[in-house]
């Protein structure tokens, strides 16, 4: 008679994980064939996703207040405080064009990067703090060809908002090794770290859409890396999102759940782990809840975090969903063979033009 003498692999996986992976059939997905009416499925899937956040609705008014303000060429930069949930009042960076509104708007969702001293400042150029500006510029140089994505969008006529997720910027800096304890303690409190971040993204979008200078029907989302995950997740959860661009985070569970991949390492992965979600949905199934709204996905062919096979598997699934709704022309997916885990200027140019197509008022 034989029995288990070790139940865990060196990577922290249960030794029987291949059998468990085979049991992931994603019965909640549109592609499962269990549903016949897309509108009904979309409503029910969104409700399931919302319940998985383990986060109750907030009821406090946003009560915004301007803390700091800086004039820039063609737009105004403000640091604003508002109630993002009933428990948290946060600071965000807000850019507003000087031209008459209401304007289309973009919520920018920052990455993880294991760099916690800046969050919103990764996307919008900070001011008044030389150390923070230097840190933000170094990050922009590394991942964004030296540019601040938010400032580039404001120059094009968008109102732009970026807010720190829990642990970053003004809400940090978290230490890398503290992430697992933070996630565990959210569970101890009957909540979820990933759910809190997702719900805060929903509330930040609601806040942005409520501003008088914003055209609430023309609110888009742009995210890079973890921010890309947050972007398509937000599009699935919120009916206020009109168009979404996600750069450098998509793949199938099957393709990503392999030894050595970040989704299996704990720590940073907890920001993207919702209890019970894989029993119902694959990652691209979640993104597909946003169909048939416009969505764009860019990934780098040399991105070691997201193998091309996993990315292409997700692309294929999503195209099947958009095609089923006669909307495949509204889903753009593209591999950049020569690029890694970045959002470079040439990618930005294509994303900005794509956003203009769906969000900018026609002359």
BAMILO-665812 format. One line per field, with one value per residue (C-alpha): x, y, z; residue number from 1. Coordinates in steps of 0.25 Angstrom, whole numbers. Example, Ala and Ser with C-alpha at 12.3 -4.5 7.8 and 13.67 -1.06 7.14 Angstrom:
residues 2
c1	c(49 / 55)
c2	c(-18 / -4)
c3	c(31 / 29)
num	c(1 / 2)
end
This chain:
residues 363
c1	c(0 / 5 / 1 / 5 / 18 / 18 / 6 / 13 / 22 / 34 / 26 / 15 / 5 / -3 / 3 / -10 / -12 / -12 / -25 / -31 / -28 / -35 / -48 / -48 / -59 / -64 / -79 / -82 / -75 / -83 / -75 / -80 / -92 / -101 / -108 / -115 / -119 / -106 / -113 / -118 / -104 / -97 / -106 / -105 / -90 / -88 / -96 / -88 / -75 / -80 / -83 / -69 / -63 / -68 / -70 / -83 / -88 / -83 / -93 / -85 / -84 / -71 / -70 / -58 / -48 / -36 / -23 / -13 / -14 / -4 / -6 / 0 / 1 / -14 / -19 / -20 / -14 / -21 / -19 / -33 / -38 / -51 / -58 / -56 / -63 / -70 / -57 / -46 / -44 / -33 / -25 / -25 / -18 / -28 / -25 / -35 / -33 / -35 / -44 / -60 / -66 / -72 / -60 / -58 / -51 / -41 / -38 / -24 / -21 / -6 / 2 / 8 / 23 / 26 / 29 / 20 / 25 / 17 / 4 / -4 / 9 / 13 / 2 / 1 / 13 / 14 / 19 / 23 / 32 / 45 / 48 / 34 / 36 / 49 / 43 / 32 / 41 / 50 / 37 / 32 / 46 / 46 / 32 / 26 / 37 / 39 / 25 / 13 / 1 / -9 / -2 / -2 / -17 / -20 / -13 / -23 / -35 / -38 / -41 / -32 / -32 / -22 / -24 / -15 / -19 / -17 / -2 / 3 / 7 / -1 / -7 / 7 / 17 / 14 / 26 / 26 / 26 / 14 / 4 / 1 / -2 / -11 / -19 / -20 / -25 / -36 / -41 / -40 / -50 / -59 / -54 / -44 / -32 / -35 / -49 / -46 / -37 / -48 / -59 / -50 / -48 / -63 / -65 / -54 / -61 / -74 / -67 / -60 / -74 / -80 / -71 / -78 / -66 / -68 / -77 / -82 / -85 / -71 / -63 / -52 / -41 / -27 / -18 / -4 / 1 / -7 / -15 / -19 / -25 / -32 / -37 / -44 / -49 / -55 / -61 / -68 / -73 / -77 / -87 / -81 / -69 / -71 / -57 / -45 / -30 / -22 / -7 / 1 / -9 / -17 / -16 / -24 / -23 / -18 / -7 / -3 / -5 / 9 / 21 / 29 / 17 / 14 / -1 / 4 / 14 / 5 / 9 / 6 / -4 / -14 / -18 / -24 / -29 / -44 / -49 / -57 / -56 / -48 / -59 / -68 / -60 / -46 / -39 / -44 / -58 / -58 / -53 / -64 / -75 / -72 / -76 / -80 / -74 / -60 / -48 / -33 / -22 / -8 / 3 / 18 / 23 / 36 / 28 / 32 / 21 / 10 / 14 / 9 / 1 / -7 / -9 / -14 / -23 / -30 / -30 / -37 / -47 / -51 / -52 / -62 / -71 / -70 / -73 / -85 / -91 / -87 / -77 / -63 / -59 / -60 / -50 / -35 / -24 / -10 / 3 / 16 / 27 / 39 / 34 / 33 / 25 / 24 / 15 / 24 / 21 / 18 / 7 / 2 / 0 / -9 / -17 / -19 / -24 / -33 / -39 / -42 / -50 / -59 / -59 / -56 / -69 / -69 / -68)
c2	c(0 / 14 / 28 / 42 / 45 / 60 / 68 / 81 / 84 / 93 / 104 / 103 / 95 / 83 / 71 / 68 / 81 / 76 / 68 / 80 / 89 / 79 / 81 / 96 / 96 / 110 / 108 / 122 / 127 / 131 / 121 / 109 / 108 / 108 / 121 / 125 / 140 / 149 / 160 / 151 / 144 / 158 / 163 / 150 / 149 / 163 / 160 / 147 / 155 / 167 / 157 / 150 / 164 / 161 / 177 / 183 / 196 / 209 / 220 / 233 / 244 / 246 / 260 / 264 / 275 / 281 / 280 / 285 / 291 / 294 / 300 / 293 / 295 / 293 / 287 / 288 / 278 / 276 / 267 / 264 / 257 / 249 / 238 / 225 / 216 / 218 / 214 / 221 / 236 / 236 / 246 / 245 / 253 / 260 / 266 / 275 / 282 / 297 / 296 / 297 / 284 / 274 / 265 / 251 / 245 / 234 / 226 / 222 / 209 / 208 / 195 / 187 / 186 / 183 / 198 / 204 / 218 / 223 / 218 / 229 / 236 / 225 / 230 / 245 / 254 / 259 / 272 / 278 / 267 / 265 / 251 / 246 / 253 / 246 / 233 / 235 / 240 / 227 / 218 / 226 / 224 / 209 / 206 / 218 / 223 / 235 / 240 / 241 / 234 / 243 / 256 / 252 / 248 / 262 / 269 / 262 / 267 / 256 / 258 / 248 / 242 / 233 / 228 / 219 / 205 / 201 / 200 / 210 / 224 / 232 / 219 / 212 / 209 / 195 / 185 / 173 / 163 / 170 / 167 / 152 / 157 / 168 / 159 / 149 / 159 / 164 / 150 / 150 / 162 / 155 / 163 / 162 / 170 / 167 / 171 / 183 / 188 / 184 / 192 / 204 / 204 / 204 / 215 / 224 / 222 / 227 / 239 / 242 / 241 / 250 / 262 / 274 / 275 / 260 / 254 / 242 / 235 / 236 / 230 / 220 / 212 / 210 / 201 / 195 / 182 / 180 / 192 / 185 / 174 / 184 / 191 / 179 / 175 / 189 / 188 / 175 / 181 / 195 / 200 / 214 / 209 / 212 / 207 / 200 / 198 / 188 / 187 / 175 / 166 / 156 / 141 / 128 / 121 / 109 / 116 / 124 / 114 / 108 / 106 / 119 / 128 / 140 / 136 / 125 / 132 / 138 / 152 / 161 / 151 / 153 / 166 / 158 / 146 / 145 / 133 / 124 / 132 / 121 / 111 / 119 / 128 / 128 / 142 / 145 / 140 / 152 / 162 / 157 / 162 / 175 / 171 / 176 / 189 / 194 / 187 / 187 / 178 / 179 / 169 / 168 / 156 / 156 / 158 / 146 / 148 / 145 / 134 / 137 / 123 / 128 / 142 / 136 / 126 / 138 / 146 / 134 / 133 / 147 / 148 / 137 / 145 / 158 / 150 / 144 / 158 / 163 / 172 / 166 / 180 / 186 / 176 / 179 / 170 / 171 / 164 / 173 / 163 / 172 / 177 / 172 / 176 / 191 / 202 / 209 / 222 / 214 / 206 / 219 / 225 / 214 / 213 / 228 / 228 / 216 / 223 / 236 / 227 / 223 / 234 / 247 / 255 / 255 / 269)
c3	c(0 / -4 / 2 / 1 / 7 / 2 / -2 / -7 / -18 / -17 / -24 / -13 / -21 / -16 / -23 / -29 / -35 / -50 / -46 / -40 / -52 / -61 / -52 / -55 / -66 / -63 / -63 / -61 / -74 / -86 / -94 / -85 / -94 / -81 / -85 / -97 / -95 / -94 / -87 / -76 / -75 / -74 / -63 / -55 / -57 / -52 / -40 / -37 / -39 / -30 / -19 / -19 / -15 / -1 / 0 / 4 / -3 / 2 / 5 / 9 / -1 / -8 / -2 / -10 / -6 / -14 / -6 / -16 / -30 / -41 / -54 / -66 / -81 / -86 / -73 / -58 / -48 / -35 / -23 / -18 / -5 / -6 / 2 / -7 / 3 / 16 / 23 / 14 / 10 / 0 / -9 / -24 / -35 / -44 / -58 / -65 / -78 / -79 / -91 / -88 / -84 / -81 / -85 / -88 / -76 / -73 / -60 / -59 / -51 / -47 / -47 / -35 / -39 / -24 / -23 / -13 / -10 / -22 / -28 / -35 / -37 / -47 / -56 / -54 / -51 / -37 / -32 / -19 / -14 / -21 / -16 / -21 / -34 / -36 / -33 / -42 / -53 / -52 / -53 / -65 / -72 / -69 / -74 / -81 / -90 / -80 / -81 / -71 / -78 / -70 / -74 / -89 / -88 / -82 / -93 / -103 / -96 / -85 / -70 / -64 / -50 / -43 / -28 / -20 / -17 / -3 / 1 / -10 / -10 / 1 / 6 / 8 / 6 / 8 / 10 / 0 / 11 / 17 / 6 / 10 / 24 / 19 / 10 / 22 / 31 / 21 / 21 / 36 / 35 / 26 / 14 / 3 / -1 / -16 / -14 / -7 / -18 / -29 / -21 / -19 / -34 / -36 / -26 / -32 / -46 / -40 / -34 / -47 / -54 / -44 / -47 / -54 / -64 / -68 / -79 / -71 / -84 / -89 / -77 / -81 / -73 / -76 / -68 / -69 / -62 / -50 / -54 / -67 / -59 / -51 / -64 / -70 / -56 / -55 / -68 / -65 / -51 / -55 / -66 / -65 / -73 / -88 / -93 / -87 / -91 / -83 / -85 / -81 / -72 / -78 / -80 / -77 / -63 / -70 / -77 / -65 / -54 / -56 / -47 / -45 / -50 / -42 / -40 / -31 / -22 / -12 / -8 / -20 / -25 / -14 / -20 / -31 / -24 / -22 / -14 / -22 / -35 / -43 / -40 / -49 / -58 / -65 / -66 / -80 / -76 / -66 / -76 / -86 / -76 / -82 / -96 / -106 / -101 / -107 / -101 / -105 / -100 / -103 / -99 / -101 / -108 / -99 / -86 / -77 / -67 / -78 / -88 / -102 / -102 / -89 / -95 / -109 / -102 / -95 / -107 / -115 / -104 / -103 / -119 / -118 / -108 / -116 / -129 / -123 / -121 / -135 / -129 / -132 / -138 / -124 / -118 / -122 / -117 / -121 / -118 / -119 / -122 / -119 / -106 / -92 / -80 / -83 / -89 / -98 / -106 / -119 / -111 / -105 / -118 / -123 / -110 / -110 / -124 / -121 / -109 / -117 / -127 / -116 / -105 / -113 / -118 / -133 / -139)
num	c(1 / 2 / 3 / 4 / 5 / 6 / 7 / 8 / 9 / 10 / 11 / 12 / 13 / 14 / 15 / 16 / 17 / 18 / 19 / 20 / 21 / 22 / 23 / 24 / 25 / 26 / 27 / 28 / 29 / 30 / 31 / 32 / 33 / 34 / 35 / 36 / 37 / 38 / 39 / 40 / 41 / 42 / 43 / 44 / 45 / 46 / 47 / 48 / 49 / 50 / 51 / 52 / 53 / 54 / 55 / 56 / 57 / 58 / 59 / 60 / 61 / 62 / 63 / 64 / 65 / 66 / 67 / 68 / 69 / 70 / 71 / 72 / 73 / 74 / 75 / 76 / 77 / 78 / 79 / 80 / 81 / 82 / 83 / 84 / 85 / 86 / 87 / 88 / 89 / 90 / 91 / 92 / 93 / 94 / 95 / 96 / 97 / 98 / 99 / 100 / 101 / 102 / 103 / 104 / 105 / 106 / 107 / 108 / 109 / 110 / 111 / 112 / 113 / 114 / 115 / 116 / 117 / 118 / 119 / 120 / 121 / 122 / 123 / 124 / 125 / 126 / 127 / 128 / 129 / 130 / 131 / 132 / 133 / 134 / 135 / 136 / 137 / 138 / 139 / 140 / 141 / 142 / 143 / 144 / 145 / 146 / 147 / 148 / 149 / 150 / 151 / 152 / 153 / 154 / 155 / 156 / 157 / 158 / 159 / 160 / 161 / 162 / 163 / 164 / 165 / 166 / 167 / 168 / 169 / 170 / 171 / 172 / 173 / 174 / 175 / 176 / 177 / 178 / 179 / 180 / 181 / 182 / 183 / 184 / 185 / 186 / 187 / 188 / 189 / 190 / 191 / 192 / 193 / 194 / 195 / 196 / 197 / 198 / 199 / 200 / 201 / 202 / 203 / 204 / 205 / 206 / 207 / 208 / 209 / 210 / 211 / 212 / 213 / 214 / 215 / 216 / 217 / 218 / 219 / 220 / 221 / 222 / 223 / 224 / 225 / 226 / 227 / 228 / 229 / 230 / 231 / 232 / 233 / 234 / 235 / 236 / 237 / 238 / 239 / 240 / 241 / 242 / 243 / 244 / 245 / 246 / 247 / 248 / 249 / 250 / 251 / 252 / 253 / 254 / 255 / 256 / 257 / 258 / 259 / 260 / 261 / 262 / 263 / 264 / 265 / 266 / 267 / 268 / 269 / 270 / 271 / 272 / 273 / 274 / 275 / 276 / 277 / 278 / 279 / 280 / 281 / 282 / 283 / 284 / 285 / 286 / 287 / 288 / 289 / 290 / 291 / 292 / 293 / 294 / 295 / 296 / 297 / 298 / 299 / 300 / 301 / 302 / 303 / 304 / 305 / 306 / 307 / 308 / 309 / 310 / 311 / 312 / 313 / 314 / 315 / 316 / 317 / 318 / 319 / 320 / 321 / 322 / 323 / 324 / 325 / 326 / 327 / 328 / 329 / 330 / 331 / 332 / 333 / 334 / 335 / 336 / 337 / 338 / 339 / 340 / 341 / 342 / 343 / 344 / 345 / 346 / 347 / 348 / 349 / 350 / 351 / 352 / 353 / 354 / 355 / 356 / 357 / 358 / 359 / 360 / 361 / 362 / 363)
end
